Amino acid sequence: MELRHLIYFKTVAELLHFSKAAEQLHISQPPLTRQIKELENELGAVLFHRNNKRVALTDAGHFFLRECESLIQQLERSKQVVRQIHESVSGEFQIGYISSTPLASLAKILQQLNHQYPLLKTRLYELSTAKQVKALEAGKLDIGILRAPVTSTQLEITSLRQDPFALVCRTGNSYSLDATDLAGTPFISYNSGYAPYYQQQFMACCHRIGFTPQVMHECNNMHSILSLVESGLGVALVPASIKHQYPYLNLTFTALIDIPIYTEIVMAHHRHTEHPALGSFKALGHLF
């Protein structure tokens, strides 16, 4: 039994007309009739009742049609997977990201990459902007999600979004955006050596409000900052987009609407990177 036997049989079974089936298959009717007869002989069963007026499937024909459709569908799926494997990129794609990266957006991008390149393995590394820049320049990362400014001339930079600041405190602890209220309040922030530009913007926000913050605790990732705030150890100024990333934390966010100071999330890769998945990742950057 060959694949053409199944295709010929399925066509006749659907049209219930040998001459129309032959026309659709672009063959003449006698060869089609012979192929169906060969199939019936191999199966040891009559698949069609035929006379001068009509063609009808036998019970065996109805059963074989269902089986035939299933086999052809499975073959089509197999062909599609084979094409995907042939066209897919394999190996690894190294991605760096800062701790305040919108993880839901990153997950959507990874899902689409996985669909497009089923053999590609992604490796994620949470790193500061400074460490990502060094890794990108050294070829240890294929792409990075970090915060501007990025001054390296070796990297190509794409802006993803501007992020205003928000004051975050433990729910139930009320703070106004007033210098008198905040001047004596303990603050939690990044270590200045870990995220120097972020720290500059943080200080600029405080000075615009009219006070110098008392930074009592320093961390090197956003989750730690927010966890300490939730524990009641102080307040923090964080990117406003963080509000939607940790809904399980007992926190209240107040946007700094009248203070136009932002941090900028950017995408960066080495100018000479030729990883096949890079273009697809960049095209999905709008999801951030």
N, C-alpha and C positions, 0 to 999 in steps of 0.2 A: 504494500500500500504506500502510495506516494502522496505528497502534499496536494498535487493537482487533483487527485481523486477526491479529496475532501472538498476542495474549492468547487469542483465541477458538481459534485453531489449537492452541496449547500445551495448553489445557484439554481439548480433544477428544482430542489425542494422548496425554495422560496417563491419561484415563478410558476411552478407546476406546469411548465410548458417547455418542451425540448428545443424547439426552434428559437424561441425568445431567449432561452438560456444560452444557446450556441451563439446567438447574435451578441449578447452581452459579454460573453467570454472571448469574442473575436475568433471563433473557430467554426467550422462547418458542423452540421448536425450529425453526420455518420460517425466521425471520431468521438464526439461527445457520447453518443449512444454506446459505442464500444467501451469507452472508459467507465461508464456506469455499469455496464455488464461485467467488466473485469472486477469492479469493486464488489458487486453482488456475489460473484463467484468466489472471491477471496473470503468474504464474510459468511458465505453459505446461507444467504438469506435474500429474499426478494424485498427490495426497498420501495418500489413503486408499483402500483396497479396502473397499467396503461392500456388504452384502447384508442380507437380512431377519434373519439370525442373528448377524452379527458385523461389527465394524469393525476394520480392521488398517492399520497404516502401510505404505506402499510404501517401496521403497528411497529414493526421493526424499524421502518424508515423514520417514524416520529422519534423513536428512542435514539437512533443514530444521529438524527439532526441535532438533538440537544447535546449529545456528546461531541459532535463535530464543531458546533458553535463554541463550546467550552475549550476544545483543543486549539481552535484558531485564535480565540481571544488570548489564551495563554501564550501562544506563539508570538502574537503581536506585543504582549507585555514583555516577553523575553527579548524581542528585537529592540524595543525601546530602551530597556535596561542596558543591553549591549552597546547601543549607540551612546548612552549616557556615560558608561564606563570608558568607552573609546575617547569621548570628547572631554572627559572630566580631567581636572587637575588633581594630582595626587601629591603626597608629601605633607608638609606642615606650613601653616600660615601663622606667624608670630605677631600677636597683637598686644600692645601695651595700653594701659588706661589708668587714669587717675581715680582716686577713691570716690570722687564726687561725680563720676560719669553716670548719666542716666542709664541704669542697668537694664531697665525694661526695653529701652530703645536698642541697646547693644544686643540683647537677646533676640529681638526681631531681625536684626541684621544677620546674626549668626544662623538663624533658622533659614533665611533665604539663601545664604551662602551654602548651607548644607544641602538644600534642595538643588541648587545649581551645580555644586561640586560634591557629590556624595562620597568621594574618596578622600576629600581634603580634611586633614585634621587641624583644628585650630588650637593654638596654645595662648592662653591669656595670662598676662602678668600685670598686677597692680603695682605701679611704680610712680614716683614723683615725676613732675615735668622734667627736672634736671637729669634724672637718671634715664628717662626715656630718650631725651635728646642724645645722650652719649651712646645708648644702645642702638638708636636709629643710625647714627653716624658710623658706628662700628659694624652695621649689618646684622646685629643680633635681634632686631625687631624689623618686621616688614612694614608695620604701620603703627601709629600711636594716636591715642586720644588724650590731649593734654590742654593746659591753659596757656594762653598767650601772656607775655610775648615770648616768641621763640626766635632767637637771634642767629641761629646757625645758617650759614649760607649754603650748606650741603643739603638742606631739607626743603622740600616743597610743602607749603602751608596752605590749608584750605579752612576758611572760617565756617564753623558749624552753627554757633549761636552766641548771642550776648546774654549774660546772666546777671541780673541785678541782685542786690543783697537783701537779706531779710534778717530780722532779729528773731532768734529762737530761744524759748525758755521752757521750763517744765510747765505742763498744763496745771493751772491753779496758781502759779506765781505770776502776778500781773506786773508788767513793766511798760511804761510809756516811752516813746522815742524822744525823751527829754534829757538834756545834759545833766540836770540836777538828779534825776532818778537813776541815771546809768553811771555817773562818775564814781560812785563808791561800790558798784556791783562787780563781783569777780567775773572775769571773762575767760573763756576757753577758746583756744585757737590753734592753728598749725604752728609748729616750730618754724621760726623765721628762716633757719638754714635749709629746711625741707622745702618750703614754698615761699620764697622771698617776695615774688611779685604779688602773690595773693595776700601776703602779710602787709605789703604796702597799700594795697587797695582797702584792706580791712582798717588800717590806721587812718586812711583818707576819709573813710565813711565816718569814723568816730570824730575826727576833727571837724567834719562838716556839721555834725550834730552839736559839737561844741565842748568836747571833753577828750581826755587822754585815758584810754582803757587800762584797767589793772588786770593784766593777763596773769592769772594764777596757775593755769594748767595748760600745757602744750602737748599736742598729739601729732602723729604723722599720718592719720587717715580720718576721713569724715565720720565713719561709724563710731569711732572712739570719741570724737568730739561730741557727737549727739548723745551718746550713751552717758557721758559725764554730765551733760546738761540735764538729761532725764533724771539722773541721780540727785539733782539739786545742788550740784557743786558750782554752778554759775550759769551764765548765758553765753551766747555766741552770735556772731554775724556770719551767715553762711549764704551761698548762692540760693536764690529763691527756688530754683528747680528741685532742690533737695527735698522740699516739702512732700513730694509725691513718691519719694524713693523708700522711705521708712515709715509706712503708715502704722506699723505695730508699736512705734515708740510714742510715749505719752508726752507729746510736745505741742507747743503753740507757736505759729510763725506769724510775724508781723512784717509786711513788706515795707521797704524804705522807698515809698513812692516818690517823694520829692527830692531824693538824692540821686542824681544821675551818674553814679559810679558803678562800673560793671567789671566783671571778669569775662573773658572770652574763651569759649571752648573751641579748640581747633583740631584738625586732623593733620598729621604730618607723616611724610615718608621720605626716604632718601631719593634724590633726583635721579639716580641711576638704577633704582629698583625696577625689576622687570617681572616680578611675580605675577602669573596670569590672573590670580584672584584679586589683585590690587584694584583694577578698574571697577570690578563689580562692587567691592567694598566702598569705594569712593562714590559710586553712583547711588548707593543706599544711604549716604550721609544725611540726606534730607530727613531721615527718620529720627535724627537727634533733635 
